[in-house]
Amino acid sequence: MDWAALRVSLWLGAGTIAILLPLGVWFGRLLAVREFKGKLLVEALVTVPLVLPPTVLGFYLLVTFGARSPLGQAFEALVGHSLPFSFQGLLFASAIANVPFVIQPIQRGFEAIPSDVRDAAASCGLTPWQRFARIELPLAWPGVLTGAVLTFAHTLGEFGVVLMVGGNLPGQTRTLSVAIYDRMQAFDDRSAGVMAATLLTISVVTLMTTTALSRRVNPHRA
Amino acid sequence: MRDPALSVSLRQSGPIPLDVEFTCHSGEVLAIFGPSGSGKTTILRSIAGLYRPSHASIRSGAETWTDTDTGTFIPPHRRTVGLVFQEYALFPHLTALGNVMTAIGHRPRTERRSRAEAMLNLVRLGAHASKRPRDLSGGERQRVALARALAREPAVLLLDEPFSAVDRSARRRLQNEIDSLRRTLDVPLVLVTHDFEDVVRLASHVLMLQHGRGVACGPISTLMSRPDLPWLREAVGLGSVFDATVTRVHADRGLVELTFGGGLLLAPARNIVANTAVRVRIPAREIVLATTAPAGLSLHNVLAGAVMAVHIDAAFEGVIVQLAVGDSVMLAEVTRDAIGRLGIGVGQRLHVLIKSVSVELQASDANGAAEDNEA
């Protein structure tokens, strides 16, 4: 059992949620309530990582944020590490790869709120911030929860992007899913089996927790 | 001339055409009446600040809420409006009490709960305070929405098709509730409806709307005694509307005696007590005119009238005769043949014959309560 890899995986999952959730709530809500020019294109771009092979995504991230590119140098100045072969780079790549998993459920969650309900909140004297905190977010909560869980579960299982961008540095960028591949290549079936079972268990527990939580939330919806 | 409590002027050519101007004073009920898609709801949403027409001027008392000429626009949450939505628009994750409390942000925190409870008691939902919207019936939800709108202590109360989604008996009760509220609540009340019965039951003033344009506006009795509203004639038929008081109850005959500006009327009614204020409508088609006093008839009401106008509209078969009956004005629809045969002309004195069963009666207050118990 590669405990360092498990730690990297869990940190990566938690970090990706921490970065994406606030952005996802803001942007998902924006897509749900606003009509603007080019919305269709924006929605398509947001969904692209879902259909793109992870290796393609990894390739473009490396090209765009490579050590010699201007964006790559900006990233290094900001974070202190180059994007390839660092945990920070991996986190960044993971955030990009998970954009559709967090945005789409959150967008659907906000879209499900009838516009009359939003208007009623305004006519009750609630400020835009109060409307968001007291009416919209509680109603869109199941969508937000789904987004977070999908992101976490997807991050744990991500393989292609991790290998392309992060490489396979123990304790740094070697996640559990990469470690499993690594052990299999070394004919260490026992270790691979233990780690695979660990990932499976984490995934099932996560999904069960979500279902239980949304059961508690959903009865509130009329 | 007092300052109008609510004055509205809206104009735009599209996407939803609008061309209306009206005022509504405290204690008045202005019914905006028109077919679906005529822009009624858009007018209410504009008053609440939820829609911004290209040219608008909206004032409530001394406050200017919208003025496109000066670029003034007060956002919806800073307008003290009570808005009741057609489909209630309750907050599904909050209890009835929570819904009402949401509208009391302008009061100190310690007062909010007790005020919300008082509002729910007002609409007789005190026992349902902890229920969520999905556990309430349609009529109950609508009453929560009404309580929520009142809890805001609005300067203007706006009702968007408040009865369209509830069943008949709930509708009756809600109408009574709103009618009694109107008396205690000294604010302008704007009611949007496509149902003429709501208009007759509740309105003191009417704005008729067609394709976003105000085609007629004024006090209900004045407007309903106009012979020249072809659209109204086609939609519901013409008929005069006036207020009357029950002066005697002939329980043995199943009749009540009504006193109005034009004299006395007999109408069939049950469960009604003397001194009740009622709203009366007499359809123009139900009135018979006679040049000599008739005898030996089954009908009860023969009134003296004088012809004010004879209105002929090429689009319609019948002719509308406008009559002064005492201080009231009535409309009678007769054939062209009858006009010629009787030689009816302006100034002529006639006998106005009305079957008692043709007198449509809408009672408020006391009778409302009686019906309520029945239901």
Interface residues (C-beta under 8 A of the other chain):
Chain A: P114 D116 V117 D119 A120 A121 A122 S123 C124 G125 L126 T127 P128 Q130 R131 R134 I135 P138 L139 H220 R221 A222
Chain B: R45 A48 G49 L50 P75 P76 H77 R78 R79 T80 V81 G82 L83 F85 Q86 E87 A89 L90 F91 P92 H93 T102 A103 G105 H106 R132 P133 R134 R148 A149 R152
